[in-house]
Amino acid sequence: MMRIIVKIGTSTLAHAGGRLNIRHTEELVKTLSDLKNAGHELILVSSGAIGMGAGKLQIARPQDMPTKQAAASVGQCELMYTYDRLFSAYNHTVAQILVTREDFDRAPRLMNLENTIYRLLQLGAIPIINENDSVATEEIAVGDNDTMGALVAKYMQADLLVLLSDIDGLYTADPHTHPDAQLIDRVEEITPEIWALAGGSRSGLGTGGMSTKLMAARIATNAGVDMVIANGANAAVLYDIMEGKPVGTRFVGKKN
């Protein structure tokens, strides 16, 4: 049995316009439900609230803070409704947890958060965690769900963190501009050379680029947690990742 944190990027859940990608999301929930049935503990860190809210409100992806927060409020309802409906089909119960940076930075709040998540896991539920975008301004924002996933993996003593997004992993160069770029399948240590490979955000929907994923990898691996970056377009890759097969890029946790 493993405790797995799966971070789901906006690009995995939604089409370019922000509306739900039904096929991807249904396949993802089916696969996650199967892993849960096999005895693993799952915690999801899910993006997508702002994009889905904008889609439902029929507005362009918002740029100003009040509209982002309004879109997040609408989208969070839609997101949890979707997860609840889809996981219920496989007899699994989901739980919503919205957090800000303060929940990780203050000891009493962190303890409360840990206690809640542990109890939910004991009760057989699937915690679904997201930034509390409706209230989180820059001062109290975690900033991106890659970092959020790594913090949850660290404090929940996870065995594995999987970041699903629209990229296959870490490459030797930007594959969009260098056709000969090679996928790096395993990173034992995050060296300055590895840092130098991080470009900007490719996705028009999400907030995290490769640099945020490397920051997440540093947090996770320093806490002894393996982290895998993989493409979320095919949910079945989760089976291969669980079996330790070479999928995407695996960052090896430091075993203290």
C-alpha positions, 0 to 999 in steps of 0.5 A, a space after each residue: 500500500 502506498 500513499 500517493 499525492 496526484 496533482 492534476 493540472 488545469 490542462 489535464 482537466 479542461 479544454 483550452 476554453 476552460 470547459 471540462 474535458 469530459 473524456 480526460 476527467 472521466 478516465 482519470 477518475 476511473 484510474 484513480 478509483 481503481 488504484 484506490 480499490 487496490 488499497 492505495 491511499 490517494 490525495 488529489 491536488 486539483 487545479 482548474 477552478 479559475 478556468 472552469 469558473 471562467 468557462 461557466 461564466 462565459 468570460 475570457 480567462 480573467 487577469 484582474 484579482 477580483 474576477 479571478 477570485 469570482 471565477 474561482 468561487 464559481 469554478 470550485 463548485 463545478 470542480 467538486 460537483 464533477 469529482 463527487 459525481 464521477 467518484 460516486 459512480 465507483 463508490 468513493 467519497 470525496 472531501 474538499 479542502 481549501 488552503 492558503 500558505 498560512 495553513 502550512 506556515 503556522 504550526 497549529 493550522 498545519 497540525 489541524 490540516 494534517 489531522 483532518 487529512 489523516 482522518 479522512 484517509 482513515 475514513 476511506 475518503 479521497 481528500 481533494 485539495 486546492 488553493 483557496 483562490 477566492 481569498 488567497 491574495 499574493 501575501 497568503 497564496 501558495 502560488 501554484 499547485 505544483 508547490 502545493 502538491 509538494 508541501 502536502 506530500 512532505 507533511 503527509 509523508 507520502 510515498 509518491 508525488 505525481 504531477 500530471 500536466 500537458 508535458 511529458 517530463 523534463 527534457 534536455 532542451 525545450 521540445 517545442 523549439 528543439 526537435 532533438 530534445 531528449 526526455 530525461 527519465 531519472 534525476 538523482 539530484 537537482 543540480 544547477 545543470 538541471 535547474 538551467 533546463 527549466 523554461 517558462 510556462 507552456 500552458 495557456 491555462 495553468 500557472 506552473 511552468 517547469 521551474 515550479 515543477 523543479 521547485 516542487 521536486 526539491 521540496 518533495 525529494 528533500 522530504 524523501 518523497 519520489 516525484 514524477 512529472 508525466 503527461 495527464 492526457 493518458 490516465 493509464 500512465 498512473 498504473 505504469 508509474 505505480 509499478 516503477 516503470 519509466 514514465 515521464 521524469 522521476 526525481 528520486 527522493 533522498 532516503 535519510 
